[in-house]
Amino acid sequence: MFKISSAKGQLFLFLLILFVGLSDSRLAAQDIHLSHIHASPTYLNPGMNGMFNDGFLRLIANSRSQWDAVTNGYQTAMISADYKAMDNGNSVVSAGIQLYHDVAGDLDFTTQQVGLSLSVIKVLDRKQRNLVSAGFQASHVSNRVDFNKAYTFDADPLVYDYGVTNKIGYFDFSFGGTYFHKLRTYGNFHLGLSLAHINMPDVSFSSRLEDQPGTYQVDLKTLYRKFIFHGGADLRLSRYMSVLPSFIFMDQGPHQEISLGSFLKVCKDPSFKKSPYAFYIGAWFRWYAEHDIVGTDALIVSLRTDIKRTKIAFSFDLNLSTLSVASKGLGGPELSIIQVIHSDKRRFRRGKVKCPAM
């Protein structure tokens, strides 16, 4: 087996896996939806920037397809990178960048986002068993829709006579924080809070029209703020096994969603250095709530493998809602790749702040 030890070699391996994983998918706004709680930390919470161990740079790629069995569904691709810019032994300052591309529906409703983030991780005690973090993200988002793909009996006057545009852009801001606690024995747990769309941006494709006879009155639309509460743990069962339970609760306007489940991890030894390979199998249930409607949305089954500093996860959503009649129970597949870059240079060899393994 070949060995890749340099930072450039690790980066090449990540890009190679990313190309293979995404080359056959249609790069796919609405808020994008990812099932991998464990593989989209910086999208979940800006406070998770820099929260990784044994390296100075983390690269993440996610690709997801959903509802293709029902209609022209969602095609989503996201990549992100977060970098530990400064570590003084008591705190870590990290910077990150995040990009995603999402396409949905017959009119190719497209969302593209570029986000920049900054976070601080602070150690609360000498043994570094308690850490807190806070992060902020500023993004620019663009939406567009292809009206030429709409088939109607007559031209819609709202679109053709009253200046409805097919493309908009806006700025979006998010904030979040986390708390991590390392157990006296092997393992840790964490809790996080984040708030997305703090500025409630206008996402309407039309401007407010004058109230005149024979015209339409279109109100500006704002994006609801999204509150996210999440958490997880890494708990040792034996020398070879551990469980990684996790949950996420989201509240946005009239909509609520909760996911709850766990990975079972099997490896030779919990120590990363002694066990460069690990295998995971897991499942999560996802529920939804809106006004007086509550139901089970999906069962998410997932497999993951760690190969040294490369983590590859694949999952599939099994639809359990009333839509399962049309979808035949097929929600969609999701692929995630995480690569942590390590350097032999003294500056990056070992961080002073011991972040937990994710």
C-alpha positions in Angstrom: 0.0 0.0 0.0 1.4 3.4 -1.0 2.0 6.0 1.7 1.0 9.7 1.5 2.7 11.7 4.2 3.1 15.2 2.8 0.4 17.9 2.9 0.5 18.2 -0.9 0.0 14.5 -1.2 -3.0 14.5 1.2 -4.5 17.4 -0.8 -4.0 15.6 -4.1 -5.7 12.5 -2.6 -8.7 14.5 -1.5 -9.1 16.2 -4.9 -8.9 12.8 -6.6 -11.6 11.3 -4.4 -13.7 14.5 -4.8 -13.4 14.3 -8.6 -14.5 10.6 -8.7 -17.4 11.2 -6.3 -18.8 14.3 -8.1 -17.9 13.8 -11.7 -21.1 11.9 -12.5 -23.5 14.1 -10.5 -25.4 17.2 -11.7 -24.1 20.0 -9.5 -27.1 21.0 -8.0 -32.3 29.0 -3.0 -34.0 27.5 -0.7 -31.9 26.4 2.3 -30.2 23.3 1.2 -30.9 20.1 3.1 -28.1 17.6 4.1 -28.6 14.4 6.1 -25.0 14.0 7.2 -25.0 15.8 10.5 -21.5 14.5 11.1 -20.1 15.5 7.7 -21.3 19.1 7.3 -20.2 20.8 10.6 -19.3 24.2 9.3 -22.6 24.5 7.4 -24.5 23.5 10.5 -22.7 26.0 12.7 -20.0 28.6 12.0 -18.7 27.9 15.5 -17.5 24.5 14.2 -14.8 26.1 12.1 -11.4 24.8 13.2 -12.9 22.1 15.4 -10.8 19.2 14.3 -7.7 17.4 15.5 -4.3 16.3 14.1 -4.0 18.9 11.3 -4.2 22.5 10.3 -6.5 22.4 7.3 -9.8 20.6 6.8 -11.5 20.1 3.4 -15.1 18.9 3.1 -17.2 17.9 0.1 -20.8 16.9 0.1 -23.0 15.8 -2.8 -26.7 15.0 -2.5 -29.6 14.0 -4.8 -33.2 13.9 -3.6 -36.7 13.2 -5.0 -35.5 12.0 -8.4 -38.0 9.2 -8.2 -40.9 11.7 -8.0 -39.9 14.6 -10.2 -36.9 16.7 -11.3 -35.6 16.8 -7.7 -32.8 18.5 -5.8 -29.2 18.2 -6.9 -26.8 19.7 -4.3 -23.0 20.0 -4.1 -21.1 21.8 -1.4 -17.4 22.2 -0.6 -15.8 24.0 2.3 -12.4 24.5 3.9 -11.4 25.7 7.3 -7.9 26.6 8.4 -6.4 27.1 11.9 -4.7 30.5 11.4 -3.4 31.0 14.9 -2.9 28.8 18.0 -1.4 30.4 21.1 -2.1 27.5 23.5 -5.2 28.9 25.0 -7.2 29.8 21.9 -7.4 29.0 18.2 -8.5 31.5 15.5 -9.8 29.8 12.4 -11.0 31.1 9.0 -13.1 29.3 6.5 -14.8 29.4 3.1 -17.9 27.6 1.9 -19.5 27.2 -1.5 -22.6 25.4 -2.6 -24.6 25.0 -5.7 -28.2 23.7 -5.7 -30.6 23.0 -8.6 -34.3 22.0 -8.1 -37.4 21.5 -10.1 -38.4 21.7 -13.7 -37.6 25.4 -13.9 -34.0 24.7 -12.7 -34.4 26.9 -9.6 -30.8 27.5 -8.7 -29.0 28.6 -5.5 -25.4 29.5 -5.4 -23.6 30.6 -2.2 -20.1 31.8 -1.3 -19.5 32.3 2.4 -16.5 33.5 4.5 -16.3 32.6 8.2 -14.2 33.4 11.2 -14.2 31.6 14.5 -12.5 31.5 17.9 -12.0 28.4 20.1 -11.2 29.1 23.7 -9.8 26.6 26.3 -11.5 26.9 29.7 -9.1 24.8 31.9 -5.5 23.7 32.1 -6.3 20.1 31.1 -8.2 21.3 28.0 -11.2 19.2 28.9 -13.6 22.1 28.3 -13.7 24.2 25.1 -16.1 26.8 23.8 -16.2 28.4 20.4 -18.0 31.2 18.6 -18.1 31.9 14.9 -19.6 34.2 12.3 -20.3 33.8 8.6 -21.0 36.3 5.9 -22.3 35.0 2.6 -23.5 36.2 -0.8 -26.3 34.2 -2.2 -27.7 34.3 -5.8 -31.0 32.7 -7.0 -32.1 32.2 -10.5 -35.0 30.5 -12.3 -35.5 29.6 -16.0 -38.9 30.9 -17.0 -38.3 29.6 -20.6 -38.9 26.1 -19.3 -42.5 27.0 -18.1 -45.3 25.7 -20.3 -48.6 27.6 -20.0 -51.6 28.3 -22.2 -51.1 32.1 -22.0 -48.2 34.3 -21.0 -48.3 35.1 -17.3 -48.7 39.0 -17.1 -47.0 39.0 -13.7 -43.8 37.7 -15.4 -43.9 39.3 -18.8 -45.6 42.7 -18.1 -44.5 43.6 -14.6 -40.8 43.2 -14.6 -40.4 40.0 -12.6 -36.7 39.1 -12.9 -35.2 35.7 -13.2 -32.2 36.3 -11.0 -31.6 37.9 -7.6 -28.7 38.3 -5.2 -28.4 39.1 -1.5 -26.1 39.0 1.5 -26.8 36.6 4.4 -25.3 36.4 7.9 -25.1 33.6 10.4 -23.7 33.2 13.9 -23.1 30.2 16.1 -21.3 28.7 19.1 -20.4 25.3 20.6 -19.4 23.8 23.9 -17.1 20.6 24.0 -16.3 18.5 27.0 -13.7 15.8 27.0 -14.5 12.9 29.3 -12.0 11.6 31.8 -11.9 8.4 30.0 -12.0 8.1 26.2 -14.7 10.2 24.5 -16.4 13.6 24.5 -19.7 15.3 24.0 -20.7 18.6 22.6 -23.7 21.0 22.2 -24.1 23.8 19.7 -26.5 26.7 18.9 -26.6 28.7 15.7 -28.8 31.3 14.1 -28.9 31.6 10.3 -30.4 34.4 8.2 -29.9 37.0 11.0 -30.7 39.8 8.6 -33.8 38.1 7.1 -32.8 38.9 3.5 -35.3 39.7 0.8 -35.6 36.7 -1.6 -38.4 37.9 -3.8 -38.0 37.8 -7.6 -40.1 41.0 -8.0 -40.2 44.5 -6.5 -43.2 46.0 -4.9 -45.6 47.3 -7.6 -47.7 50.4 -7.4 -51.3 49.7 -6.4 -53.0 50.7 -9.7 -56.2 49.4 -11.4 -55.4 46.3 -13.4 -52.0 45.6 -11.8 -50.8 43.1 -9.4 -49.7 43.9 -5.9 -46.7 41.7 -5.0 -45.2 41.9 -1.4 -41.5 41.6 -0.7 -40.6 38.2 0.8 -38.1 37.7 3.5 -36.2 34.5 4.4 -37.2 33.3 7.9 -34.4 33.1 10.5 -33.4 29.6 11.2 -32.6 28.4 14.7 -30.4 25.3 15.1 -29.8 23.3 18.2 -27.5 20.3 17.8 -25.3 17.9 19.8 -23.4 14.7 19.8 -21.0 12.5 21.7 -18.3 9.9 21.2 -18.7 7.2 23.9 -16.4 4.2 24.3 -18.1 0.8 24.7 -14.9 -1.4 24.6 -11.4 -1.4 23.3 -12.7 -1.9 19.7 -16.2 -0.3 19.7 -17.8 3.1 20.5 -21.0 4.8 19.7 -21.5 8.3 18.3 -25.0 9.5 19.0 -26.1 12.9 17.5 -29.2 15.0 17.1 -30.2 18.2 15.4 -33.3 20.4 15.9 -34.2 23.1 13.4 -36.9 25.8 13.7 -37.6 28.1 10.7 -40.8 30.1 10.6 -43.7 27.6 10.8 -41.5 24.6 10.1 -39.6 22.4 12.6 -37.5 19.4 12.1 -35.6 17.0 14.3 -33.1 14.2 13.5 -31.9 11.6 16.0 -29.6 8.6 15.6 -26.2 7.2 16.1 -23.1 5.6 14.5 -21.6 2.4 15.8 -17.8 2.6 15.3 -15.5 -0.4 15.0 -11.7 -0.1 15.0 -8.6 -1.8 16.3 -8.0 0.8 19.0 -9.7 4.1 19.8 -6.4 5.9 19.5 -6.1 7.6 16.1 -2.4 6.9 15.9 -2.7 3.2 16.7 -5.8 2.7 14.6 -5.6 4.6 11.2 -8.6 2.7 9.9 -12.2 2.6 11.3 -15.6 1.5 10.1 -19.0 3.0 11.0 -22.6 1.9 10.5 -25.5 4.1 11.6 -29.1 5.2 11.3 -31.1 8.4 12.1 -34.8 9.1 12.1 -36.0 12.5 10.9 -39.3 14.0 12.0 -41.1 17.1 10.9 -43.7 19.5 12.4 -45.7 22.3 10.9 -48.7 23.9 12.7 -50.9 20.9 13.7 -49.1 18.4 11.4 -46.5 16.1 12.9 -45.0 13.1 11.2 -42.0 10.9 10.4 -40.2 12.0 7.3 -37.4 9.5 6.7 -35.0 6.8 8.0 -31.4 7.7 7.1 -29.0 4.7 6.9 -25.3 5.5 6.7 -21.9 3.9 6.2 -18.6 5.6 6.9 -14.9 4.6 6.8 -11.9 6.5 8.1 -8.6 5.9 6.2 -6.0 7.8 8.2 -7.0 11.4 7.9 -9.6 10.8 5.1 -13.2 10.2 6.1 -15.7 9.0 3.5 -19.5 8.6 4.3 -22.4 7.5 2.2 -26.1 7.5 3.2 -29.5 7.0 1.8 -32.8 8.4 2.9 -35.7 6.0 3.0 -38.9 8.1 2.8 -41.5 7.3 5.5 -43.9 10.2 4.9 -47.1 10.2 2.9 -45.0 11.1 -0.1 -43.6 7.5 0.0 -46.5 6.5 -2.2 -45.1 8.5 -5.1 -41.4 8.2 -4.2 -41.6 4.5 -3.6 -39.7 5.1 -0.4 -36.7 6.5 -2.2 -35.5 9.8 -0.7 -32.0 10.2 -2.1 -28.3 9.3 -1.7 -25.6 11.5 -0.2 -21.8 11.3 -0.4 -19.4 13.2 1.9 -15.6 13.3 2.0 -13.5 15.0 4.7 -9.8 15.4 4.4 -7.6 16.7 7.2 -4.3 18.1 6.0 -1.3 17.5 8.3 2.2 19.0 7.8 5.6 17.8 8.9 6.7 21.4 9.4 7.2 22.4 13.0 4.7 25.2 12.8 1.9 22.9 11.9 3.1 19.6 13.4 1.0 19.7 16.5 -1.5 22.2 17.6 -1.3 23.4 21.2 -5.1 23.3 21.7 -6.3 19.7 21.6 -9.6 19.8 19.6 -11.7 16.6 19.8 -11.9 14.2 16.9 -15.1 14.6 14.9 
